[in-house]
Amino acid sequence: MTTASFEDRANAYVILAAVSPDETGESALFEAARVAAARSSSDLHVVYVANADDTTETSDLISLERELERAPAALERQVQRLQEVMPARVTAHVHAGQPARSILQTAIDIGADLIVVGTHRRSRLGALLSGSVAERVLRDAHCPVLVAVPKNYDGATKSEIIEPPCPDCIVARQQSHNQTFWCERHSRSYNQPHVYEPSERSHPVSVMPTH
């Protein structure tokens, strides 16, 4: 892999994915990778936070220490699967602390342009985010946040994709032997874009192109 120049690195789009052992972390990592793959100058980071909020007993501290010891290997396995489809450098961060706070601090430290967090699917957006790490990150982040939920359209009904053909369009195609695809009304709608130009007024002016 070719090392990026200093200028490329300075202008990189920095993405931070908050990962965890469950499906929410997998969703966040997958969506972050998709965004990174779509941009040639992306810099992908992942952060794993071992929750240290309730470590009051000695046994809790021992469990936390073991989790932190296992985290690098677990992250490496996730990143290896990721690099099968996106062969780029990934920087991993492991922290102990309050999850949302640690994610937000990591974003600040690396100058993230986008944070990707996962959350469990619920019936409503309010229930989806209420009281979750994603809700706290959304509320306090200093950059855009993408909330990744597992893709699942089971039980959903698709809308009608193909509308009935316009009779005038059919006539235009038949008469022109498919050289003219739309009738006069639809050719005006589809083939002549509006260009919005600034003006001295408070809103832009819509101008129809002449060519």
Secondary structure, DSSP 8 states (H G I E B T S, - for coil): -----HHHHHT-EEEEEEE-SSHHHHHHHHHHHHHHHT-TTEEEEEEEEEE-TT--SHHHHHHHHHHHHHHHHHHHHHHHHHHTT--S-EEEEEEEE-HHHHHHHHHHHHT-SEEEEE----SSHHHHHTTSHHHHHHHH-SS-EEEE-----TT------S----HHHHHHHHHHTTS--S-HHHHHHHHS--EEE--SSSS-EEE----
